[in-house]
Amino acid sequence: MARQAPQKMSNLDYHYAVLELAAAVGGRLEQIYEIEDDVFRFRLSCKGEKADLIATLGTRLSASKMIPESPMQPTSFASLLRKKLSNAVIEEISQVSLDRLVMMRLRKDETHLLYFEMFAKGNLVLCDEQGKIIATYNEQKEAKRVVARGGQYPVPAAAASPFDADAVQKMLEEAAQTADGIDAKDASKKIALAPNYFDDFSKGADLADAKKAAKAMAKYVSQPQFVVYYDAEGGALGFSTVKLNDPAAYLKAEPASSKVFDKFSDALDEYYSKAAISGPAKKHKNPKLEKLLKQKEIQEKSIAEALTAADGLQAFGDAIYLAFDKVEDVIEKAKIERKNKIEIDI
């Protein structure tokens, strides 16, 4: 089976990933590495135990035992983070508004906030204690949301928490209606539950009764079960953090088997290691790489044109050299005939 793009963690997934990371609070952030574009490793220590936090911006943020090789020299952004945060005390790791946004509060000479934006293309944003941006991995200057050095960090507006039955009930009552009842797509925009989980929940709930559905949703998200699903060849199809009503619909493929893990971080290690080898991957655009390749293409074209022009000039010079004797004869005859004052037609 041809593999789709690796599954990205959703807001519910980050809820359970952050719960596991809470064990690092009170410890220290020892070191920071930028493994490659958009991939960071954070070395943590707490009560004599070492751990690693892996952040693949826009895709994954969790503890991990599968540590990629770190570069010998830090990048400029990693160097800045090291200067500000190396050996800092981890005072807090929390999910912001149950969004795909995680904040780490760190204290060294002064307190800093490090935001892991895991939505869209992903970002790392370093702020001071008041939320003023010191540095950002990717600047964002769109009309709706500006994330740039010197500005105040814009925390996204919160949606209703699926763990809060009262808040969910209100959102379900306000959701748009269709001929079949509540518009699930519209409701999922107002509740912090990703569409794939919302659709799966809807298969086992009566959304027409908002109060009953809200209580059922709180129960659905509060009973974690960390599962990885596999195809017939052993490749990983996907993962989930709760018991699914319809795994095939959730995965958009029929799983051949599945495995339950005690820790979500272990399930993620399993999924991303197996997803990386389960069939030919689709090629994804890397803006930085594409820009470099474009520059390379332009440079190669310019060099080719210059060589062509040089070849033309060389050929022109060779022609003049070969005809030099004839040209010299013509010039000599012209001098003689001018001397004799005879008109000639050259």
C-alpha positions in Angstrom: 0.0 0.0 0.0 1.4 3.4 -0.9 2.0 5.5 2.1 0.3 8.9 2.6 2.0 11.8 4.4 2.7 10.9 8.1 -0.1 11.6 10.4 0.1 14.8 12.3 -0.7 15.0 16.0 -4.0 16.8 16.8 -5.0 18.9 19.8 -6.2 15.8 21.7 -3.0 14.0 21.0 -1.0 16.9 22.4 -3.1 16.8 25.6 -1.8 13.3 26.3 1.7 14.0 25.1 2.0 17.0 27.5 0.7 15.0 30.4 3.7 12.6 29.9 6.0 15.6 29.7 4.9 16.9 33.0 7.4 14.6 34.7 10.2 16.9 33.5 8.8 19.9 35.4 11.3 20.8 38.1 14.2 19.4 36.1 16.5 21.2 33.6 16.7 21.8 29.9 20.3 20.7 29.3 20.9 21.2 25.6 19.1 22.1 22.3 19.9 20.8 18.9 18.4 21.7 15.5 18.7 18.3 13.8 17.5 19.5 10.4 15.0 22.1 9.1 12.0 22.1 11.4 13.3 19.3 13.6 14.6 20.0 17.1 15.9 17.9 20.0 15.7 19.1 23.6 17.8 17.2 26.1 16.1 17.2 29.5 17.1 15.9 33.0 15.1 15.5 36.1 16.0 13.7 39.4 19.0 12.1 37.8 17.0 10.8 34.8 17.7 11.9 31.2 15.0 12.3 28.6 14.6 13.8 25.1 11.9 15.9 23.7 11.5 15.7 19.9 9.8 18.5 18.0 9.0 18.1 14.3 7.3 21.5 13.8 3.8 21.1 12.5 3.8 17.3 13.0 5.0 16.0 16.3 6.0 17.1 19.8 6.6 14.4 22.5 9.2 12.5 24.5 11.1 10.1 22.4 13.6 7.2 22.8 14.5 7.3 19.1 17.1 10.0 19.0 18.4 11.2 15.6 22.1 12.0 15.2 22.8 15.6 16.3 25.0 17.9 14.2 28.5 18.8 15.3 27.9 22.6 15.0 24.7 24.3 16.2 22.7 26.5 13.8 22.3 30.2 14.5 18.8 29.7 15.9 19.9 26.7 18.1 22.8 28.8 19.3 20.5 31.6 20.4 18.3 29.2 22.3 21.3 27.7 23.9 22.5 31.1 25.1 19.2 31.9 26.6 18.0 28.5 27.8 20.7 25.9 28.3 20.6 24.5 31.8 17.5 26.5 32.6 15.0 25.1 35.2 11.8 23.8 33.6 9.0 25.5 35.6 6.0 24.6 33.4 5.1 22.6 30.3 1.5 23.1 29.3 -0.9 23.0 26.4 -2.4 26.4 25.6 -6.2 26.4 25.4 -6.2 22.7 24.4 -4.8 23.9 21.0 -1.9 22.5 19.0 0.2 24.9 21.0 2.6 24.0 23.8 4.3 26.4 26.1 7.4 25.8 28.2 8.3 28.2 31.0 12.0 28.2 31.8 14.1 30.1 34.4 17.8 30.8 34.1 19.1 34.3 34.7 15.6 35.4 33.9 12.3 33.7 32.9 11.5 32.9 29.3 8.5 31.4 27.5 9.1 29.0 24.6 6.1 28.4 22.4 5.9 25.3 20.2 3.4 26.1 17.4 2.3 22.7 16.0 -0.4 24.0 13.7 0.1 25.0 10.0 3.8 24.8 9.1 4.8 25.0 12.7 7.1 27.4 14.6 9.3 27.9 17.6 8.9 31.3 19.4 11.0 32.5 22.2 9.5 35.3 24.4 10.3 37.1 27.6 8.2 36.6 30.7 5.6 39.2 29.5 5.2 37.5 26.1 7.3 39.9 24.1 8.9 38.0 21.2 12.7 37.8 21.4 13.2 35.4 18.4 11.1 33.3 16.1 12.1 30.4 13.9 9.6 31.4 11.2 8.4 35.0 11.0 4.7 35.4 10.2 3.4 38.7 9.0 -0.1 37.9 7.8 -3.0 40.3 8.3 -4.8 38.1 10.8 -1.7 37.0 12.8 1.7 38.6 13.2 4.5 36.7 14.8 7.7 38.8 14.6 10.6 39.9 16.8 9.7 42.8 19.1 5.9 42.1 19.0 3.6 40.6 21.6 3.0 36.9 21.1 -0.6 36.4 19.8 -2.1 33.5 21.7 -4.9 32.0 19.5 -8.5 32.3 20.7 -9.6 29.2 22.6 -12.3 26.8 21.4 -14.6 24.9 23.8 -12.8 22.1 25.5 -14.2 18.6 24.8 -13.5 17.7 28.5 -16.0 20.5 29.5 -19.5 19.1 29.0 -21.2 22.5 29.7 -19.1 24.3 27.2 -19.6 21.6 24.6 -23.3 21.5 25.1 -23.5 25.3 24.5 -21.5 24.9 21.2 -23.6 22.0 20.0 -26.8 24.0 20.7 -25.3 26.9 18.6 -24.0 24.8 15.8 -25.5 25.0 12.4 -28.3 22.6 11.5 -28.7 20.3 8.5 -31.6 18.2 7.3 -30.0 15.4 9.4 -29.5 17.5 12.5 -26.4 19.1 13.8 -23.7 20.0 11.2 -20.8 18.0 12.5 -18.3 20.0 10.4 -19.5 23.3 11.8 -19.6 22.0 15.4 -16.0 20.6 15.2 -14.7 24.2 14.4 -16.1 25.4 17.7 -14.9 22.5 19.8 -11.2 21.7 20.4 -11.5 18.2 18.9 -9.9 17.5 15.5 -12.3 16.5 12.7 -11.1 12.9 12.5 -11.8 12.4 16.2 -15.1 14.4 16.0 -16.3 12.3 13.1 -15.4 9.1 15.0 -17.2 10.3 18.2 -20.3 11.2 16.1 -20.7 7.6 15.0 -21.4 6.6 18.5 -23.3 9.6 19.8 -26.7 11.2 19.4 -25.8 14.8 18.5 -29.5 15.8 18.4 -29.5 15.7 22.2 -26.8 18.3 23.0 -26.7 17.7 26.7 -26.3 13.9 26.4 -23.8 14.3 23.5 -21.7 16.7 25.5 -21.4 14.3 28.4 -20.6 11.5 26.0 -17.8 13.5 24.4 -16.2 14.3 27.8 -16.2 10.5 28.5 -14.9 9.7 25.0 -11.8 12.0 25.3 -11.2 11.1 29.0 -10.5 7.4 28.4 -7.1 7.2 26.8 -6.0 4.2 24.8 -2.7 4.6 22.8 -3.0 2.5 19.7 -1.0 2.1 16.5 -2.7 0.5 13.5 -0.9 -1.5 10.8 -1.5 -2.6 7.2 -1.0 -6.2 6.0 2.7 -5.6 5.4 3.4 -4.3 8.9 3.6 -0.6 7.9 2.0 1.9 10.2 -1.3 3.3 9.0 -2.0 5.7 11.9 -2.4 6.2 15.7 -5.0 7.3 18.1 -5.2 8.3 21.8 -8.7 7.0 22.5 -10.7 3.9 21.7 -12.2 4.5 18.3 -15.7 3.6 17.2 -14.7 3.0 13.6 -10.9 2.7 13.0 -11.3 2.1 9.3 -13.2 5.4 8.8 -10.8 7.3 11.1 -7.7 5.9 9.1 -9.5 6.0 5.7 -8.1 2.5 5.3 -8.9 -0.9 6.8 -6.2 -1.9 9.4 -5.0 -5.5 9.3 -3.9 -5.3 13.0 -3.3 -2.9 15.9 -1.2 -2.7 19.1 -1.9 -0.9 22.4 0.9 0.9 24.2 1.2 1.9 27.8 2.8 5.2 27.0 1.8 7.6 24.2 5.4 8.5 23.4 6.2 4.9 22.8 3.2 4.6 20.4 4.5 7.7 18.6 8.0 6.2 18.3 6.5 3.0 16.9 4.3 4.9 14.4 6.8 7.3 13.0 9.5 4.6 12.7 7.1 2.3 10.8 5.5 5.0 8.8 8.9 6.0 7.5 9.4 2.6 5.9 5.9 1.5 5.0 6.0 2.0 1.2 7.0 4.9 -1.1 6.4 8.3 0.5 4.8 11.2 -1.3 7.2 14.0 -2.0 6.5 17.1 0.0 7.6 20.6 -0.7 10.4 22.1 1.3 10.3 25.9 0.7 13.9 26.5 1.8 15.2 23.6 -0.4 13.1 24.7 -3.3 14.5 28.3 -3.1 18.1 26.9 -3.0 17.4 24.6 -6.0 15.9 27.6 -7.9 18.9 29.7 -7.2 21.1 26.8 -8.4 19.1 26.5 -11.6 19.4 30.2 -12.3 23.2 30.1 -11.7 23.6 27.1 -13.9 21.6 28.8 -16.7 23.7 32.0 -16.4 27.0 30.0 -16.5 25.8 28.1 -19.6 24.9 31.3 -21.4 28.2 32.8 -20.5 30.0 29.7 -21.9 28.0 29.9 -25.1 28.9 33.5 -25.5 32.5 32.8 -24.8 32.4 30.0 -27.4 31.0 32.4 -30.0 33.7 35.0 -29.3 36.4 32.3 -29.6 35.0 31.1 -32.9 34.9 34.8 -34.1 38.5 35.2 -33.1 39.6 32.0 -34.8 37.9 33.2 -38.0 39.8 36.5 -37.9 43.0 34.7 -37.3 42.6 32.3 -40.2 41.6 35.1 -42.6 44.3 37.4 -41.3 46.6 36.9 -44.4 43.7 37.8 -46.8 42.8 40.9 -44.7 46.5 42.0 -44.7 46.7 41.7 -48.5 43.6 43.8 -49.0 44.9 46.5 -46.7 48.3 46.5 -48.5 46.6 46.8 -51.9 44.5 49.7 -50.6 47.5 51.5 -49.5 49.3 51.1 -52.9 46.2 52.2 -54.9 45.7 55.1 -52.6 49.2 56.1 -53.2 48.7 55.9 -56.9 45.4 57.8 -56.6 43.5 55.0 -58.3 40.0 54.4 -57.2 39.2 50.8 -56.6 36.1 48.9 -55.6 37.0 46.8 -52.6 
